[in-house]
Amino acid sequence: MFASRSLSCAALFKLPCRLAVGVFLIAMQNSMEARGEEWGILDRWLRVTISPETTYLTEPVAEDGWIDYFAAVNALAARGVTVENNAAADLWATVGPGIVPEPHRQAYFGSPNFQKYVGDPPSEDGACFVDLVTFAKQEGHELAQPREGDNEKSVEQRLLEHLEEAVAGPWREAEFPFLAKWIAANDETLAIVRQAAEKPMYYSPLVRFNFGEEWLNRGYPGFANFELYFFDPFVFPAQDLTLMQLARAMLATGKGRFADALDDMEAYLKLVRKFARIPDWRINWLAIYFEIRALNACRAWLQHHPLPADQLHDLQRMNTRIGDFLLRLDERMLIARLALLDFLSDIPRHRAGPMKMLVPHRDRPEFLEWIDFWTLFVIDWNMVLREVNEGVDETILAARLPTYELRKAAERNIINDINNRRRLAQRRLQNFKYEHWLFRVLTIRTYTADYFAHVVLFLSLPGATHNEWEYLSARTNLNKLAIAVERFHRTHGEYPHELQELAPDFIKAIPPDPFREEGFIYHRVKGGFVLYSVYRNGKDDGGKTDSNGKDDISIAIDHSSKNGIED
């Protein structure tokens, strides 16, 4: 009875204290607002310390005192760019200003960065590019006709699949008459794209991706007026322009005009390299997709079209340049780090008014939920930024390890550590109501920050640094070796017994398999050879891939049957 009475008295004592604190904070806020001051004491709770450990960058600083990551990433993307060496000026001229909606055009094309690095705004009258969806609708093509169950992306997806069929290998007008007509209609555009591809740089000013803006959204659900990452508007026409160039290369191959095909492929690859260095994750992933299409095209030439020795040499030279596509780890991770820190800094930075913020769901971090504005004040944002930076540093160290096995083991350790710390912080928060109120006051910001930081790391970092890049590296190296093997065969009349015979006459050095320390596996077979990587399972599956776990990446040449086999 005495215990319950003491608890009741304690509860009665806490209530007026809490009310008094609340009234005091509201009064302070109203007083500061009346004097024209912004936030004052409350602002200090959200302000982060500018330092290498928290914000990573110490400049540029925006007018409101926060690091301007947007300006920093634009400056990073514009390094070495001038109007004269920038391919973006020619590319924008082909598509015109129409992809940027009218309300945003003046702000974008009239911005200082556009005028300084790209030049004059594009003219609607000078635009000559007709995108695939628009052309299909103009022609009344069956793939552009509405179907039951269609959404806004259905027509675009059907046409893209149709285009991918064409770029998968050599073709003729009779096989894809609609695509041949589309390419012919864009002959002027392709000439300008070839001209743009010869320029060494590409930079188009980035904008902030905003879920509230449908022109940037393109199918993503609108969550809030909340800036998440950096975005190049040219991502929309980039896919059609590049794949159209590749489609024309494969059409020239089908007609037996291999020299023209190589010229188109060179222009295609130069364009892809430029897009690959834009700090916009969607264009980066598009560039990987484009590069794999180029590798497939080179492989198709090698397997199905026996080439003269001089053209084999040209093909090898082009595949050597494909290897230059792989961005340095530091460059990739710097872009990822700055985008992540920008996202995190924007949460406490954009706090005015009764807005709500987008954060991972506490119990199921793969989902998202809204948290109330006032919850922001119980998070130690300096601690969040420090722990996220430490997570990025650990991921970089893991990706630098020399073998795939070591990299995967380190990645698993990082994932397990993030998950364990996330669950521990979650349990602490769930048990928080049983702790003494003074303990809660002293530790709430630390516990909440620990949880939030590790949810962000859980969602963003593991596996993001090397999986697709290692796959692309393996495919690239396989193509280089396969061409060298074919050149050896043309010179000696037989295939090498082992890959080491190729260096240095047919290839400078044997490129590594990123998934196997011992290198690629090579076998001579009747009429050709098979060459493959063990890929992620680390097992020799005989160059096969199936639904039972075999996942080798292979290239097989069989000239005895005039038919190449690829698994």
PAPA-931044 format. One record per residue (C-alpha): residue number from 1; residue in one letter; x negated, y negated, z negated. Coordinates in steps of 0.05 Angstrom, whole numbers, always signed. Example, Ala and Ser with C-alpha at 12.3 -4.5 7.8 and 13.67 -1.06 7.14 Angstrom:
<site 1 "A" <-246 +90 -156>>
<site 2 "S" <-273 +21 -143>>
***
This chain:
<site 1 "M" <+0 +0 +0>>
<site 2 "F" <-57 -47 -18>>
<site 3 "A" <-93 -29 +47>>
<site 4 "S" <-33 -44 +90>>
<site 5 "R" <-22 -110 +53>>
<site 6 "S" <-95 -130 +65>>
<site 7 "L" <-88 -113 +139>>
<site 8 "S" <-25 -154 +143>>
<site 9 "C" <-59 -212 +109>>
<site 10 "A" <-118 -207 +156>>
<site 11 "A" <-71 -205 +216>>
<site 12 "L" <-33 -266 +189>>
<site 13 "F" <-100 -301 +180>>
<site 14 "K" <-124 -286 +251>>
<site 15 "L" <-62 -310 +286>>
<site 16 "P" <-66 -384 +265>>
<site 17 "C" <-141 -382 +278>>
<site 18 "R" <-130 -358 +349>>
<site 19 "L" <-75 -409 +360>>
<site 20 "A" <-120 -464 +333>>
<site 21 "V" <-177 -444 +379>>
<site 22 "G" <-130 -442 +438>>
<site 23 "V" <-100 -510 +421>>
<site 24 "F" <-170 -538 +413>>
<site 25 "L" <-194 -513 +481>>
<site 26 "I" <-131 -539 +516>>
<site 27 "A" <-138 -606 +481>>
<site 28 "M" <-212 -610 +501>>
<site 29 "Q" <-194 -593 +573>>
<site 30 "N" <-138 -644 +576>>
<site 31 "S" <-184 -696 +546>>
<site 32 "M" <-239 -682 +596>>
<site 33 "E" <-190 -684 +654>>
<site 34 "A" <-161 -750 +629>>
<site 35 "R" <-233 -779 +630>>
<site 36 "G" <-245 -751 +700>>
<site 37 "E" <-294 -698 +676>>
<site 38 "E" <-291 -629 +709>>
<site 39 "W" <-288 -570 +662>>
<site 40 "G" <-343 -591 +614>>
<site 41 "I" <-351 -537 +560>>
<site 42 "L" <-311 -485 +598>>
<site 43 "D" <-352 -499 +660>>
<site 44 "R" <-415 -479 +623>>
<site 45 "W" <-387 -410 +610>>
<site 46 "L" <-382 -398 +684>>
<site 47 "R" <-445 -433 +708>>
<site 48 "V" <-502 -387 +726>>
<site 49 "T" <-576 -401 +716>>
<site 50 "I" <-613 -412 +781>>
<site 51 "S" <-673 -366 +780>>
<site 52 "P" <-704 -309 +821>>
<site 53 "E" <-676 -259 +770>>
<site 54 "T" <-603 -283 +778>>
<site 55 "T" <-590 -322 +842>>
<site 56 "Y" <-653 -294 +876>>
<site 57 "L" <-659 -359 +916>>
<site 58 "T" <-674 -424 +881>>
<site 59 "E" <-654 -467 +941>>
<site 60 "P" <-616 -495 +979>>
<site 61 "V" <-571 -521 +924>>
<site 62 "A" <-502 -546 +944>>
<site 63 "E" <-471 -611 +918>>
<site 64 "D" <-434 -573 +863>>
<site 65 "G" <-499 -546 +835>>
<site 66 "W" <-492 -474 +861>>
<site 67 "I" <-539 -439 +910>>
<site 68 "D" <-514 -448 +981>>
<site 69 "Y" <-523 -378 +1008>>
<site 70 "F" <-483 -395 +1070>>
<site 71 "A" <-534 -449 +1090>>
<site 72 "A" <-591 -403 +1072>>
<site 73 "V" <-566 -346 +1116>>
<site 74 "N" <-552 -394 +1174>>
<site 75 "A" <-623 -420 +1168>>
<site 76 "L" <-650 -349 +1167>>
<site 77 "A" <-611 -331 +1230>>
<site 78 "A" <-633 -395 +1266>>
<site 79 "R" <-708 -387 +1255>>
<site 80 "G" <-745 -400 +1320>>
<site 81 "V" <-682 -416 +1359>>
<site 82 "T" <-675 -475 +1406>>
<site 83 "V" <-622 -493 +1457>>
<site 84 "E" <-670 -472 +1512>>
<site 85 "N" <-686 -402 +1486>>
<site 86 "N" <-617 -386 +1458>>
<site 87 "A" <-576 -335 +1496>>
<site 88 "A" <-513 -357 +1458>>
<site 89 "A" <-504 -419 +1503>>
<site 90 "D" <-496 -376 +1566>>
<site 91 "L" <-453 -324 +1530>>
<site 92 "W" <-405 -376 +1502>>
<site 93 "A" <-399 -406 +1572>>
<site 94 "T" <-372 -339 +1598>>
<site 95 "V" <-317 -332 +1546>>
<site 96 "G" <-299 -404 +1533>>
<site 97 "P" <-273 -433 +1468>>
<site 98 "G" <-208 -392 +1467>>
<site 99 "I" <-230 -340 +1417>>
<site 100 "V" <-233 -394 +1364>>
<site 101 "P" <-161 -419 +1350>>
<site 102 "E" <-145 -491 +1365>>
<site 103 "P" <-143 -515 +1292>>
<site 104 "H" <-215 -490 +1281>>
<site 105 "R" <-249 -508 +1347>>
<site 106 "Q" <-270 -579 +1331>>
<site 107 "A" <-299 -557 +1264>>
<site 108 "Y" <-338 -499 +1296>>
<site 109 "F" <-361 -525 +1364>>
<site 110 "G" <-371 -595 +1337>>
<site 111 "S" <-413 -572 +1277>>
<site 112 "P" <-485 -598 +1272>>
<site 113 "N" <-513 -526 +1277>>
<site 114 "F" <-475 -512 +1342>>
<site 115 "Q" <-499 -576 +1374>>
<site 116 "K" <-570 -567 +1350>>
<site 117 "Y" <-580 -494 +1369>>
<site 118 "V" <-528 -478 +1423>>
<site 119 "G" <-513 -545 +1456>>
<site 120 "D" <-449 -572 +1485>>
<site 121 "P" <-383 -537 +1468>>
<site 122 "P" <-360 -485 +1520>>
<site 123 "S" <-309 -508 +1570>>
<site 124 "E" <-243 -472 +1581>>
<site 125 "D" <-248 -486 +1656>>
<site 126 "G" <-317 -453 +1660>>
<site 127 "A" <-298 -388 +1627>>
<site 128 "C" <-301 -329 +1675>>
<site 129 "F" <-298 -268 +1630>>
<site 130 "V" <-234 -227 +1630>>
<site 131 "D" <-233 -179 +1571>>
<site 132 "L" <-210 -107 +1579>>
<site 133 "V" <-143 -114 +1544>>
<site 134 "T" <-124 -177 +1582>>
<site 135 "F" <-144 -146 +1648>>
<site 136 "A" <-105 -83 +1634>>
<site 137 "K" <-42 -123 +1618>>
<site 138 "Q" <-51 -165 +1681>>
<site 139 "E" <-57 -101 +1723>>
<site 140 "G" <+1 -67 +1687>>
<site 141 "H" <-43 -8 +1670>>
<site 142 "E" <-8 +50 +1635>>
<site 143 "L" <-56 +47 +1576>>
<site 144 "A" <-33 -24 +1562>>
<site 145 "Q" <+41 -6 +1561>>
<site 146 "P" <+72 -5 +1491>>
<site 147 "R" <+85 +64 +1461>>
<site 148 "E" <+126 +88 +1403>>
<site 149 "G" <+88 +80 +1338>>
<site 150 "D" <+38 +29 +1366>>
<site 151 "N" <+7 -23 +1321>>
<site 152 "E" <-31 -86 +1341>>
<site 153 "K" <-96 -46 +1352>>
<site 154 "S" <-67 +13 +1391>>
<site 155 "V" <-75 -15 +1461>>
<site 156 "E" <-146 -38 +1447>>
<site 157 "Q" <-164 +30 +1418>>
<site 158 "R" <-135 +68 +1479>>
<site 159 "L" <-174 +24 +1527>>
<site 160 "L" <-238 +30 +1487>>
<site 161 "E" <-233 +106 +1489>>
<site 162 "H" <-222 +102 +1564>>
<site 163 "L" <-284 +58 +1571>>
<site 164 "E" <-325 +106 +1527>>
<site 165 "E" <-309 +163 +1574>>
<site 166 "A" <-341 +123 +1630>>
<site 167 "V" <-404 +103 +1593>>
<site 168 "A" <-416 +175 +1569>>
<site 169 "G" <-448 +193 +1636>>
<site 170 "P" <-454 +176 +1710>>
<site 171 "W" <-387 +163 +1745>>
<site 172 "R" <-356 +138 +1810>>
<site 173 "E" <-298 +92 +1827>>
<site 174 "A" <-253 +151 +1842>>
<site 175 "E" <-259 +176 +1771>>
<site 176 "F" <-245 +109 +1736>>
<site 177 "P" <-215 +63 +1789>>
<site 178 "F" <-186 +15 +1738>>
<site 179 "L" <-253 +5 +1704>>
<site 180 "A" <-289 -4 +1771>>
<site 181 "K" <-239 -59 +1788>>
<site 182 "W" <-249 -92 +1719>>
<site 183 "I" <-325 -92 +1729>>
<site 184 "A" <-317 -122 +1799>>
<site 185 "A" <-271 -176 +1771>>
<site 186 "N" <-326 -195 +1721>>
<site 187 "D" <-383 -197 +1771>>
<site 188 "E" <-397 -271 +1756>>
<site 189 "T" <-396 -257 +1681>>
<site 190 "L" <-446 -200 +1688>>
<site 191 "A" <-493 -244 +1726>>
<site 192 "I" <-492 -295 +1670>>
<site 193 "V" <-500 -240 +1618>>
<site 194 "R" <-562 -216 +1655>>
<site 195 "Q" <-589 -287 +1653>>
<site 196 "A" <-574 -293 +1579>>
<site 197 "A" <-608 -227 +1564>>
<site 198 "E" <-674 -254 +1589>>
<site 199 "K" <-674 -308 +1536>>
<site 200 "P" <-713 -286 +1474>>
<site 201 "M" <-666 -310 +1419>>
<site 202 "Y" <-593 -309 +1399>>
<site 203 "Y" <-559 -352 +1347>>
<site 204 "S" <-487 -374 +1342>>
<site 205 "P" <-469 -411 +1277>>
<site 206 "L" <-439 -366 +1225>>
<site 207 "V" <-373 -380 +1191>>
<site 208 "R" <-348 -353 +1125>>
<site 209 "F" <-302 -294 +1133>>
<site 210 "N" <-237 -313 +1099>>
<site 211 "F" <-183 -261 +1087>>
<site 212 "G" <-132 -317 +1091>>
<site 213 "E" <-150 -333 +1163>>
<site 214 "E" <-118 -286 +1213>>
<site 215 "W" <-165 -304 +1270>>
<site 216 "L" <-222 -276 +1229>>
<site 217 "N" <-180 -221 +1199>>
<site 218 "R" <-164 -180 +1261>>
<site 219 "G" <-123 -126 +1227>>
<site 220 "Y" <-149 -132 +1156>>
<site 221 "P" <-94 -144 +1105>>
<site 222 "G" <-92 -215 +1077>>
<site 223 "F" <-114 -212 +1005>>
<site 224 "A" <-129 -284 +985>>
<site 225 "N" <-160 -349 +1005>>
<site 226 "F" <-226 -320 +983>>
<site 227 "E" <-292 -321 +1020>>
<site 228 "L" <-328 -254 +1022>>
<site 229 "Y" <-384 -255 +1073>>
<site 230 "F" <-414 -288 +1134>>
<site 231 "F" <-385 -278 +1202>>
<site 232 "D" <-403 -292 +1276>>
<site 233 "P" <-341 -306 +1317>>
<site 234 "F" <-375 -277 +1379>>
<site 235 "V" <-364 -208 +1350>>
<site 236 "F" <-297 -205 +1387>>
<site 237 "P" <-322 -208 +1459>>
<site 238 "A" <-389 -176 +1443>>
<site 239 "Q" <-363 -105 +1450>>
<site 240 "D" <-331 -114 +1518>>
<site 241 "L" <-390 -153 +1547>>
<site 242 "T" <-442 -102 +1526>>
<site 243 "L" <-403 -39 +1543>>
<site 244 "M" <-384 -69 +1611>>
<site 245 "Q" <-459 -76 +1625>>
<site 246 "L" <-471 -4 +1606>>
<site 247 "A" <-411 +20 +1646>>
<site 248 "R" <-439 -14 +1708>>
<site 249 "A" <-506 +20 +1695>>
<site 250 "M" <-473 +89 +1694>>
<site 251 "L" <-432 +71 +1756>>
<site 252 "A" <-497 +54 +1793>>
<site 253 "T" <-526 +120 +1770>>
<site 254 "G" <-465 +157 +1797>>
<site 255 "K" <-477 +123 +1865>>
<site 256 "G" <-551 +144 +1864>>
<site 257 "R" <-576 +73 +1853>>
<site 258 "F" <-621 +88 +1795>>
<site 259 "A" <-664 +25 +1801>>
<site 260 "D" <-601 -18 +1794>>
<site 261 "A" <-579 +25 +1735>>
<site 262 "L" <-645 +14 +1699>>
<site 263 "D" <-639 -62 +1710>>
<site 264 "D" <-569 -62 +1679>>
<site 265 "M" <-592 -18 +1622>>
<site 266 "E" <-650 -65 +1607>>
<site 267 "A" <-602 -124 +1604>>
<site 268 "Y" <-556 -84 +1560>>
<site 269 "L" <-611 -66 +1511>>
<site 270 "K" <-638 -137 +1507>>
<site 271 "L" <-569 -161 +1490>>
<site 272 "V" <-560 -108 +1437>>
<site 273 "R" <-626 -127 +1405>>
<site 274 "K" <-603 -198 +1398>>
<site 275 "F" <-537 -178 +1366>>
<site 276 "A" <-573 -130 +1318>>
<site 277 "R" <-608 -187 +1282>>
<site 278 "I" <-545 -227 +1266>>
<site 279 "P" <-531 -228 +1191>>
<site 280 "D" <-460 -203 +1202>>
<site 281 "W" <-449 -130 +1181>>
<site 282 "R" <-396 -118 +1235>>
<site 283 "I" <-442 -138 +1292>>
<site 284 "N" <-499 -98 +1260>>
<site 285 "W" <-456 -35 +1260>>
<site 286 "L" <-433 -51 +1331>>
<site 287 "A" <-507 -57 +1351>>
<site 288 "I" <-521 +13 +1323>>
<site 289 "Y" <-460 +39 +1362>>
<site 290 "F" <-486 +5 +1426>>
<site 291 "E" <-555 +33 +1416>>
<site 292 "I" <-530 +104 +1409>>
<site 293 "R" <-491 +95 +1474>>
<site 294 "A" <-556 +74 +1508>>
<site 295 "L" <-591 +136 +1480>>
<site 296 "N" <-534 +180 +1506>>
<site 297 "A" <-541 +147 +1575>>
<site 298 "C" <-616 +160 +1577>>
<site 299 "R" <-604 +231 +1556>>
<site 300 "A" <-552 +241 +1610>>
<site 301 "W" <-601 +216 +1662>>
<site 302 "L" <-654 +264 +1636>>
<site 303 "Q" <-608 +324 +1633>>
<site 304 "H" <-567 +318 +1696>>
<site 305 "H" <-608 +277 +1745>>
<site 306 "P" <-680 +301 +1758>>
<site 307 "L" <-718 +237 +1766>>
<site 308 "P" <-782 +221 +1804>>
<site 309 "A" <-845 +213 +1762>>
<site 310 "D" <-846 +136 +1769>>
<site 311 "Q" <-773 +131 +1745>>
<site 312 "L" <-787 +178 +1687>>
<site 313 "H" <-842 +130 +1667>>
<site 314 "D" <-793 +72 +1671>>
<site 315 "L" <-744 +110 +1628>>
<site 316 "Q" <-798 +125 +1577>>
<site 317 "R" <-818 +52 +1574>>
<site 318 "M" <-746 +32 +1561>>
<site 319 "N" <-739 +84 +1506>>
<site 320 "T" <-802 +56 +1474>>
<site 321 "R" <-767 -11 +1470>>
<site 322 "I" <-707 +23 +1438>>
<site 323 "G" <-752 +39 +1379>>
<site 324 "D" <-762 -35 +1368>>
<site 325 "F" <-688 -41 +1350>>
<site 326 "L" <-697 -14 +1280>>
<site 327 "L" <-699 -74 +1234>>
<site 328 "R" <-750 -77 +1179>>
<site 329 "L" <-723 -53 +1113>>
<site 330 "D" <-739 -119 +1078>>
<site 331 "E" <-700 -157 +1131>>
<site 332 "R" <-639 -112 +1126>>
<site 333 "M" <-638 -113 +1051>>
<site 334 "L" <-649 -188 +1046>>
<site 335 "I" <-586 -199 +1088>>
<site 336 "A" <-547 -149 +1045>>
<site 337 "R" <-573 -180 +980>>
<site 338 "L" <-555 -252 +1000>>
<site 339 "A" <-485 -232 +1024>>
<site 340 "L" <-472 -194 +959>>
<site 341 "L" <-498 -251 +915>>
<site 342 "D" <-456 -300 +954>>
<site 343 "F" <-394 -258 +942>>
<site 344 "L" <-409 -252 +867>>
<site 345 "S" <-426 -325 +858>>
<site 346 "D" <-362 -346 +892>>
<site 347 "I" <-319 -314 +838>>
<site 348 "P" <-339 -360 +781>>
<site 349 "R" <-353 -417 +830>>
<site 350 "H" <-283 -420 +860>>
<site 351 "R" <-244 -421 +796>>
<site 352 "A" <-202 -485 +796>>
<site 353 "G" <-127 -478 +790>>
<site 354 "P" <-82 -419 +772>>
<site 355 "M" <-115 -374 +825>>
<site 356 "K" <-128 -301 +817>>
<site 357 "M" <-191 -264 +837>>
<site 358 "L" <-203 -200 +875>>
<site 359 "V" <-243 -149 +835>>
<site 360 "P" <-249 -73 +835>>
<site 361 "H" <-195 -35 +796>>
<site 362 "R" <-221 -16 +727>>
<site 363 "D" <-199 +57 +728>>
<site 364 "R" <-204 +72 +802>>
<site 365 "P" <-260 +29 +831>>
<site 366 "E" <-245 +50 +902>>
<site 367 "F" <-182 +7 +897>>
<site 368 "L" <-175 -67 +884>>
<site 369 "E" <-133 -106 +835>>
<site 370 "W" <-121 -177 +815>>
<site 371 "I" <-147 -204 +750>>
<site 372 "D" <-121 -265 +715>>
<site 373 "F" <-162 -329 +722>>
<site 374 "W" <-178 -334 +648>>
<site 375 "T" <-211 -265 +650>>
<site 376 "L" <-269 -299 +686>>
<site 377 "F" <-291 -331 +621>>
<site 378 "V" <-304 -263 +587>>
<site 379 "I" <-356 -243 +638>>
<site 380 "D" <-430 -261 +631>>
<site 381 "W" <-444 -279 +703>>
<site 382 "N" <-518 -286 +693>>
<site 383 "M" <-520 -214 +670>>
<site 384 "V" <-478 -192 +729>>
<site 385 "L" <-527 -224 +779>>
<site 386 "R" <-588 -197 +742>>
<site 387 "E" <-562 -125 +742>>
<site 388 "V" <-541 -128 +815>>
<site 389 "N" <-609 -154 +835>>
<site 390 "E" <-642 -97 +796>>
<site 391 "G" <-597 -48 +833>>
<site 392 "V" <-618 -77 +901>>
<site 393 "D" <-691 -73 +880>>
<site 394 "E" <-684 +1 +861>>
<site 395 "T" <-649 +16 +926>>
<site 396 "I" <-705 -16 +966>>
<site 397 "L" <-757 +25 +928>>
<site 398 "A" <-718 +88 +942>>
<site 399 "A" <-713 +73 +1016>>
<site 400 "R" <-788 +62 +1020>>
<site 401 "L" <-804 +133 +997>>
<site 402 "P" <-842 +172 +1050>>
<site 403 "T" <-796 +232 +1062>>
<site 404 "Y" <-722 +243 +1071>>
<site 405 "E" <-719 +292 +1012>>
<site 406 "L" <-750 +240 +965>>
<site 407 "R" <-705 +185 +991>>
<site 408 "K" <-642 +228 +982>>
<site 409 "A" <-664 +249 +912>>
<site 410 "A" <-676 +177 +892>>
<site 411 "E" <-609 +156 +921>>
<site 412 "R" <-574 +210 +881>>
<site 413 "N" <-609 +186 +818>>
<site 414 "I" <-587 +114 +832>>
<site 415 "I" <-514 +136 +844>>
<site 416 "N" <-514 +178 +780>>
<site 417 "D" <-543 +121 +739>>
<site 418 "I" <-493 +71 +767>>
<site 419 "N" <-435 +118 +753>>
<site 420 "N" <-459 +135 +683>>
<site 421 "R" <-468 +62 +664>>
<site 422 "R" <-401 +44 +695>>
<site 423 "R" <-365 +99 +656>>
<site 424 "L" <-401 +80 +591>>
<site 425 "A" <-381 +7 +599>>
<site 426 "Q" <-310 +28 +616>>
<site 427 "R" <-305 +71 +553>>
<site 428 "R" <-331 +13 +511>>
<site 429 "L" <-277 -33 +539>>
<site 430 "Q" <-223 +20 +529>>
<site 431 "N" <-244 +28 +455>>
<site 432 "F" <-252 -46 +445>>
<site 433 "K" <-186 -56 +410>>
<site 434 "Y" <-210 -12 +352>>
<site 435 "E" <-271 -56 +338>>
<site 436 "H" <-274 -113 +289>>
<site 437 "W" <-250 -179 +319>>
<site 438 "L" <-317 -213 +306>>
<site 439 "F" <-354 -156 +341>>
<site 440 "R" <-307 -164 +400>>
<site 441 "V" <-320 -238 +405>>
<site 442 "L" <-396 -228 +404>>
<site 443 "T" <-399 -171 +455>>
<site 444 "I" <-340 -178 +502>>
<site 445 "R" <-378 -218 +555>>
<site 446 "T" <-437 -169 +556>>
<site 447 "Y" <-393 -107 +560>>
<site 448 "T" <-348 -136 +614>>
<site 449 "A" <-409 -160 +655>>
<site 450 "D" <-441 -91 +650>>
<site 451 "Y" <-378 -58 +675>>
<site 452 "F" <-366 -107 +731>>
<site 453 "A" <-438 -105 +756>>
<site 454 "H" <-439 -29 +761>>
<site 455 "V" <-372 -26 +796>>
<site 456 "V" <-399 -74 +848>>
<site 457 "L" <-462 -32 +856>>
<site 458 "F" <-420 +31 +860>>
<site 459 "L" <-380 +1 +918>>
<site 460 "S" <-436 -32 +956>>
<site 461 "L" <-505 -2 +951>>
<site 462 "P" <-513 +75 +952>>
<site 463 "G" <-525 +101 +1022>>
<site 464 "A" <-522 +32 +1054>>
<site 465 "T" <-596 +26 +1068>>
<site 466 "H" <-618 +82 +1113>>
<site 467 "N" <-567 +137 +1132>>
<site 468 "E" <-545 +108 +1200>>
<site 469 "W" <-613 +79 +1214>>
<site 470 "E" <-648 +146 +1203>>
<site 471 "Y" <-599 +180 +1249>>
<site 472 "L" <-613 +128 +1302>>
<site 473 "S" <-688 +135 +1291>>
<site 474 "A" <-683 +211 +1300>>
<site 475 "R" <-643 +204 +1365>>
<site 476 "T" <-692 +152 +1392>>
<site 477 "N" <-753 +195 +1377>>
<site 478 "L" <-720 +256 +1408>>
<site 479 "N" <-709 +218 +1472>>
<site 480 "K" <-781 +193 +1473>>
<site 481 "L" <-807 +264 +1464>>
<site 482 "A" <-760 +295 +1515>>
<site 483 "I" <-782 +245 +1569>>
<site 484 "A" <-855 +259 +1552>>
<site 485 "V" <-842 +334 +1557>>
<site 486 "E" <-810 +323 +1626>>
<site 487 "R" <-869 +281 +1649>>
<site 488 "F" <-917 +336 +1625>>
<site 489 "H" <-877 +386 +1666>>
<site 490 "R" <-881 +343 +1729>>
<site 491 "T" <-956 +337 +1721>>
<site 492 "H" <-975 +409 +1701>>
<site 493 "G" <-918 +449 +1731>>
<site 494 "E" <-900 +479 +1664>>
<site 495 "Y" <-874 +456 +1597>>
<site 496 "P" <-922 +447 +1538>>
<site 497 "H" <-928 +503 +1488>>
<site 498 "E" <-926 +454 +1431>>
<site 499 "L" <-912 +380 +1423>>
<site 500 "Q" <-983 +362 +1404>>
<site 501 "E" <-1004 +373 +1477>>
<site 502 "L" <-966 +310 +1497>>
<site 503 "A" <-1011 +260 +1460>>
<site 504 "P" <-1044 +216 +1482>>
<site 505 "D" <-1033 +225 +1557>>
<site 506 "F" <-957 +226 +1558>>
<site 507 "I" <-941 +192 +1492>>
<site 508 "K" <-987 +153 +1446>>
<site 509 "A" <-970 +194 +1384>>
<site 510 "I" <-918 +246 +1365>>
<site 511 "P" <-862 +207 +1331>>
<site 512 "P" <-837 +234 +1264>>
<site 513 "D" <-771 +267 +1247>>
<site 514 "P" <-742 +224 +1191>>
<site 515 "F" <-706 +285 +1163>>
<site 516 "R" <-765 +335 +1162>>
<site 517 "E" <-836 +323 +1140>>
<site 518 "E" <-862 +376 +1189>>
<site 519 "G" <-832 +340 +1248>>
<site 520 "F" <-784 +359 +1304>>
<site 521 "I" <-774 +432 +1325>>
<site 522 "Y" <-790 +449 +1397>>
<site 523 "H" <-780 +513 +1438>>
<site 524 "R" <-792 +530 +1510>>
<site 525 "V" <-734 +566 +1543>>
<site 526 "K" <-721 +593 +1612>>
<site 527 "G" <-719 +533 +1660>>
<site 528 "G" <-730 +481 +1606>>
<site 529 "F" <-736 +468 +1532>>
<site 530 "V" <-697 +453 +1469>>
<site 531 "L" <-718 +399 +1421>>
<site 532 "Y" <-682 +382 +1356>>
<site 533 "S" <-681 +351 +1286>>
<site 534 "V" <-655 +389 +1226>>
<site 535 "Y" <-616 +327 +1206>>
<site 536 "R" <-585 +319 +1136>>
<site 537 "N" <-577 +390 +1113>>
<site 538 "G" <-652 +401 +1122>>
<site 539 "K" <-641 +471 +1153>>
<site 540 "D" <-663 +498 +1220>>
<site 541 "D" <-596 +514 +1252>>
<site 542 "G" <-627 +531 +1320>>
<site 543 "G" <-608 +463 +1349>>
<site 544 "K" <-534 +476 +1337>>
<site 545 "T" <-477 +435 +1307>>
<site 546 "D" <-411 +465 +1284>>
<site 547 "S" <-356 +459 +1232>>
<site 548 "N" <-391 +509 +1186>>
<site 549 "G" <-446 +462 +1164>>
<site 550 "K" <-496 +466 +1222>>
<site 551 "D" <-515 +395 +1237>>
<site 552 "D" <-578 +394 +1280>>
<site 553 "I" <-588 +336 +1329>>
<site 554 "S" <-614 +366 +1393>>
<site 555 "I" <-630 +355 +1466>>
<site 556 "A" <-635 +415 +1512>>
<site 557 "I" <-657 +416 +1585>>
<site 558 "D" <-643 +476 +1630>>
<site 559 "H" <-664 +462 +1702>>
<site 560 "S" <-653 +534 +1722>>
<site 561 "S" <-577 +524 +1720>>
<site 562 "K" <-581 +449 +1737>>
<site 563 "N" <-541 +436 +1675>>
<site 564 "G" <-565 +403 +1611>>
<site 565 "I" <-538 +427 +1544>>
<site 566 "E" <-529 +380 +1485>>
<site 567 "D" <-505 +401 +1416>>
***
